[in-house]
C-alpha cells in the first residue's frame, strides 16, 4: 500500500538511545562482518478465536443482532451482523479475527493493510451491484477516547455506475482490540442526513464497547524487533544499525503498551530518535578516526538541520489518516530536496521489522 504522507515534544526515541550505545560503545567493540539480526527469523501469527469466547449482545441501544457467522478458516474469525432501528435498511457487520503477519510483512503495516482491505471490499461489492464509489476520506478515530483504541475510519459515497446520482454511503473502521483485529462495515442511505456522520461514529463507539471476545481469552503478544538486510561490516553500517535498533525499540515499546495505530507523532518521534542515535554513533566513530561516511542518515541529518524533518516524515512515510500541524511547510521541503539532490534518496523505509508472535496456547 502506497504511503502518503505537529511539532511534538522531545521525541521519546531518545529513551532507547542507551540500548544502541550499550551495543556499540564498549571499548574494543569493532563492527563484525556478516548479517546482523536480533532474532533468527520472522513468524506467521495465527491465533484461533473460539466462538464460545465471542461477546455479542442481542441488543445495543437501537441495534439488534440478526446473525453470527463463524468462518471455517480460522484466520477469518467471525462476523456479527446488526440492524439499526433508526436506519432499518442499513447493513452493519462487525468482524473479529486474528492478526496475521506473514514473514515478509511488518506489524507496523498491519492496520494499513487492513484499511486497504476495506477499500478493496467496497470496490468488489460496488462492481457486483453495478455501482461505483467516489474517492475515500480517512480519519483517525478512538472509540473510547484513548490512544490504545485508535483506528482508521473510512467513508465513501456510492453512485450508480452510469451516472453521478448518489445511491448510498459506506463506512469502514478497523483497529486492534484485545490483541485481535476489530472491523466494522456500515452501508446505508445516509446521504442528505446532516446527523448521519455523528450517528455512524456513535454506532462504531457502541459496537466497539460491547462486541468482541471475553477479556483474557486471547494471550498477550510477544513482539520481536528484527533488523534485516543490514550488515555491520563498515563504520557506515555500524552507525545505521545503532539507529535502526533505536527505531525498532521505540515501535516495540509502543505496541507492547497497546498503541497500534501508526500516527505522525509516533513516526516522527521514532525516526528522530533513530537520527539522534546515528549522530551519537557517528560522533564517537569520528573521534576514533573512522567516520561513518555517507548514508541516507546523512541526508536526513541535513534535512533536520534545515528545520524540515517533520516535513520529511510527512512526505516519506505519511498515511492518509494522519493529521498534521498547520505550520508544516511542504513547499520549503520540496525546494530543499530539489536544491540538494546529490544522488542520495532521503525517502527510505527502515531496515527494521516489528514482528508479532502470539504466545503458544
SULCOR-V241067 format. One record per residue. N is the residue number from 1. SS is DSSP state (H for helix, E for strand, L for the rest). OMEGA is omega as a letter, one per 40 degrees, with the letter a starting at -180 (* if undefined). Layout:
BEGIN
n;ss;omega
N;SS;OMEGA
N;SS;OMEGA
END
This chain:
BEGIN
n;ss;omega
1;L;a
2;L;i
3;L;i
4;L;i
5;L;*
6;L;a
7;L;a
8;L;i
9;L;a
10;L;a
11;L;i
12;H;i
13;H;i
14;H;i
15;H;a
16;H;a
17;H;a
18;H;i
19;H;a
20;H;a
21;H;i
22;H;a
23;H;a
24;H;a
25;L;a
26;L;i
27;L;i
28;L;a
29;L;a
30;L;i
31;L;i
32;L;i
33;L;i
34;L;a
35;E;a
36;L;i
37;L;a
38;L;i
39;L;a
40;L;a
41;L;i
42;L;a
43;L;i
44;L;a
45;L;i
46;L;i
47;L;a
48;L;i
49;L;a
50;L;i
51;H;a
52;H;a
53;H;a
54;E;i
55;E;a
56;L;a
57;L;i
58;L;i
59;E;i
60;E;a
61;L;a
62;L;a
63;E;i
64;E;a
65;E;a
66;E;i
67;E;i
68;E;i
69;E;i
70;E;a
71;L;i
72;L;i
73;L;a
74;H;a
75;H;i
76;H;i
77;L;a
78;E;i
79;E;i
80;E;a
81;E;i
82;E;i
83;E;a
84;E;i
85;L;a
86;L;i
87;E;a
88;E;i
89;E;a
90;E;i
91;E;a
92;E;i
93;E;i
94;E;i
95;E;i
96;E;a
97;E;a
98;L;i
99;L;i
100;L;i
101;L;i
102;L;a
103;L;a
104;L;a
105;L;i
106;L;i
107;H;a
108;H;i
109;H;a
110;H;a
111;H;i
112;H;i
113;H;a
114;H;i
115;H;i
116;H;i
117;H;i
118;H;i
119;H;i
120;H;i
121;H;i
122;H;a
123;H;i
124;H;i
125;H;a
126;H;i
127;H;i
128;H;a
129;L;i
130;L;i
131;E;i
132;E;i
133;E;i
134;L;a
135;L;a
136;L;i
137;E;a
138;E;i
139;E;i
140;E;a
141;E;i
142;E;a
143;L;i
144;L;i
145;L;a
146;L;i
147;H;a
148;H;a
149;H;a
150;E;i
151;E;a
152;E;i
153;E;a
154;E;i
155;E;i
156;E;i
157;E;i
158;E;i
159;E;i
160;E;a
161;L;a
162;L;i
163;L;i
164;L;a
165;L;a
166;E;a
167;E;a
168;E;i
169;E;a
170;E;a
171;E;i
172;E;i
173;E;i
174;E;i
175;E;i
176;E;i
177;E;a
178;L;i
179;L;i
180;E;i
181;E;i
182;E;a
183;E;i
184;E;i
185;E;a
186;E;i
187;E;i
188;E;a
189;L;a
190;L;a
191;L;a
192;L;a
193;L;a
194;L;a
195;L;a
196;H;a
197;H;i
198;H;i
199;H;i
200;H;i
201;H;i
202;H;i
203;H;i
204;H;i
205;H;a
206;H;i
207;H;a
208;H;a
209;H;a
210;H;a
211;L;i
212;E;i
213;E;i
214;L;i
215;L;i
216;L;a
217;L;i
218;L;a
219;L;i
220;L;a
221;E;i
222;E;a
223;E;a
224;E;i
225;E;a
226;E;i
227;E;a
228;L;a
229;L;a
230;L;i
231;E;i
232;L;a
233;L;a
234;L;i
235;H;i
236;H;i
237;H;a
238;H;i
239;H;a
240;H;a
241;H;i
242;H;a
243;H;a
244;H;i
245;H;i
246;H;i
247;H;a
248;H;a
249;H;i
250;H;a
251;H;i
252;H;i
253;H;i
254;H;a
255;H;i
256;H;i
257;L;i
258;L;i
259;L;a
260;L;a
261;L;i
262;L;i
263;L;i
264;H;a
265;H;a
266;H;a
267;H;i
268;H;a
269;H;a
270;H;a
271;H;i
272;H;i
273;H;i
274;H;i
275;H;i
276;H;i
277;H;i
278;H;a
279;H;a
280;H;i
281;H;i
282;H;i
283;H;i
284;H;a
285;H;i
286;H;i
287;H;i
288;L;i
289;L;i
290;L;a
291;L;a
292;L;a
293;L;a
294;L;i
295;L;i
296;H;i
297;H;i
298;H;i
299;H;i
300;H;i
301;H;i
302;H;i
303;H;a
304;H;i
305;H;i
306;L;i
307;L;a
308;L;a
309;H;i
310;H;i
311;H;i
312;H;i
313;H;i
314;H;a
315;H;a
316;H;a
317;H;a
318;L;i
319;L;a
320;L;i
321;L;i
322;L;i
323;L;a
324;L;i
325;L;a
326;L;a
327;L;i
328;L;a
329;L;a
330;H;a
331;H;i
332;H;i
333;H;i
334;H;i
335;H;a
336;H;i
337;H;a
338;H;a
339;H;a
340;L;i
341;L;a
342;L;i
343;L;i
344;L;a
345;L;i
346;L;a
347;L;a
348;L;i
349;L;a
350;L;i
351;L;a
352;E;i
353;E;i
354;E;a
355;E;a
356;E;i
357;E;i
358;E;i
359;L;i
360;L;i
361;L;*
END
